[in-house]
């Protein structure tokens, strides 16, 4: 059986993940936020967003360690 992604609106993602609405909307404009457009709505793939944030966090820790 195929598992479906957790798709959420911006406001639902803000509540679920605790991220700022402005940041999410900027990421959508930049094409950085994983998701799909459904009419005039953008549905965020929360699972992929969490993976992206995890990856970015690990990269920033690596950069900090390298600069020390």
N, C-alpha and C positions, 0 to 999 in steps of 0.2 A: 504494500500500500504506500502511496506517495504521501509524504507529510507536507502540508501546506505551510507557507511562510506566515508569520504574524505580520499582517499589514495593518497599519494604524494611521490615522490622520495626524497632522502636526499637533493638535491640542491633546489627542490621546497619548502620543509619544511623549510630550512634555510631562504629563501626569505619570506615565508609567516609568520613564527613565530619569526624570528630574533634570533634564537639559533645558536650556533657555529656548524660548520660541524664536527669538531673533537669530540665534546661532543656527537653529535648524533651517529656518527660512533662507538664510544666507547660503548654507550648504546646498540647499535645493537649487537656488539660483546659479551657484557655481558648478552644478552637476556633480557634486561630491556626495550627496546623500543618496543611499541606495533605496530605490522604490520605483513606483510606476505612477504615471498620470492616468487618472480616471475622470474624464470630463474636465472640470475646472479644479478638481481636487488632486492632491498629490498624496499617495498612500506610501508610507515609509515601511520598508522591510526592517522591522525592529531587530531580528536576529542578525542580519548583515550589518546593521548600524552598530550593534554591540560589539561584533567582531572587529569592525573598523576602528572603533574607539579603543578597544583592547590593543590592537596592533599599533596604533598611533602612540598610545601610552608607553608601550614597550620601546618603541623607537626613540621617544624623547628621553627615556631613562638611559638608553645606550649612548645617546649624544651627550648627555650630562656627564656620564662616567668617562667618556673619551676626552672631554674638555678639561677634566681635572688633572 
